[in-house]
Amino acid sequence: MTFAEFQASRKWYDNLEAVNPDAFGSKAGYAYLRNELYIDDVASWNDPIRLAHGRWYLCIANCDWQSDDLEELEQRLYQWAVREGYEI
């Protein structure tokens, strides 16, 4: 799977936790690869201070990034999924 195909697997959910139990506490955002991976939409957190640091939030293995650049975070998530052997 190419990065473009990975991006094309993206689906919007108003409640990520409902489609992926690992997304505990997550609200809205995008899920990828049959809902196995996700990026949170910080706007759904109703926290203007946190939102000031960027709209999108990604946490992988106790490292986190927050940015307005969704594609940058998708690239990180894609590269990690490839390294971890996800079926992509």
C-alpha distance (Angstrom), angle and dihedral (degrees) to the residues before:
residue distance angle dihedral
M1 . . .
T2 3.76 . .
F3 3.78 124.2 .
A4 3.81 89.1 -104.8
E5 3.81 90.5 54.1
F6 3.80 89.4 48.0
Q7 3.80 89.2 53.8
A8 3.79 89.8 48.1
S9 3.83 89.4 58.0
R10 3.83 88.3 64.2
K11 3.81 116.2 121.0
W12 3.79 127.7 -178.1
Y13 3.81 119.8 -127.0
D14 3.79 129.1 -178.7
N15 3.81 87.9 -151.6
L16 3.81 115.4 31.6
E17 3.79 91.8 179.6
A18 3.81 89.2 63.7
V19 3.82 92.0 60.7
N20 3.81 99.3 33.8
P21 3.82 120.9 31.7
D22 3.82 89.5 -159.7
A23 3.82 87.2 66.5
F24 3.80 89.5 76.1
G25 3.80 109.4 173.9
S26 3.79 93.5 7.2
K27 3.74 118.7 135.0
A28 3.80 122.7 -174.4
G29 3.77 125.6 -6.9
Y30 3.78 147.0 103.9
A31 3.79 125.7 -57.9
Y32 3.81 124.0 -159.5
L33 3.80 136.8 -165.0
R34 3.78 101.5 23.5
N35 3.84 89.6 -35.1
E36 3.82 92.6 -61.7
L37 3.82 95.0 122.6
Y38 3.78 131.0 33.4
I39 3.81 148.7 -179.2
D40 3.80 118.6 -146.7
D41 3.80 124.8 -129.4
V42 3.81 103.4 -132.3
A43 3.82 89.9 -161.4
S44 3.82 87.7 72.0
W45 3.82 91.0 59.3
N46 3.82 92.1 72.3
D47 3.81 90.3 -136.2
P48 3.83 111.0 128.7
I49 3.81 92.8 -174.0
R50 3.80 92.4 55.6
L51 3.82 91.6 42.0
A52 3.81 89.3 58.2
H53 3.83 87.2 71.3
G54 3.81 94.0 57.7
R55 3.78 140.8 -57.6
W56 3.81 99.5 -108.7
Y57 3.81 128.5 61.5
L58 3.79 128.9 -166.0
C59 3.79 127.2 -179.7
I60 3.81 121.3 -172.7
A61 3.80 123.0 172.4
N62 3.82 95.4 -23.6
C63 3.82 92.9 -46.4
D64 3.77 117.8 108.3
W65 3.77 138.6 -170.6
Q66 3.77 131.4 -170.5
S67 3.78 121.7 -166.7
D68 3.77 146.4 145.0
D69 3.83 86.8 -128.6
L70 3.80 103.6 89.5
E71 3.80 92.7 177.7
E72 3.81 91.5 57.4
L73 3.80 90.7 53.9
E74 3.80 91.4 44.7
Q75 3.81 89.0 53.6
R76 3.82 90.5 53.0
L77 3.79 91.0 47.9
Y78 3.81 92.5 47.3
Q79 3.81 93.7 49.2
W80 3.79 91.2 48.2
A81 3.82 91.8 48.8
V82 3.81 90.5 52.1
R83 3.83 91.9 49.4
E84 3.80 91.8 47.0
G85 3.80 92.7 51.5
Y86 3.78 100.0 -113.5
E87 3.77 112.3 171.4
I88 3.76 98.8 -103.2
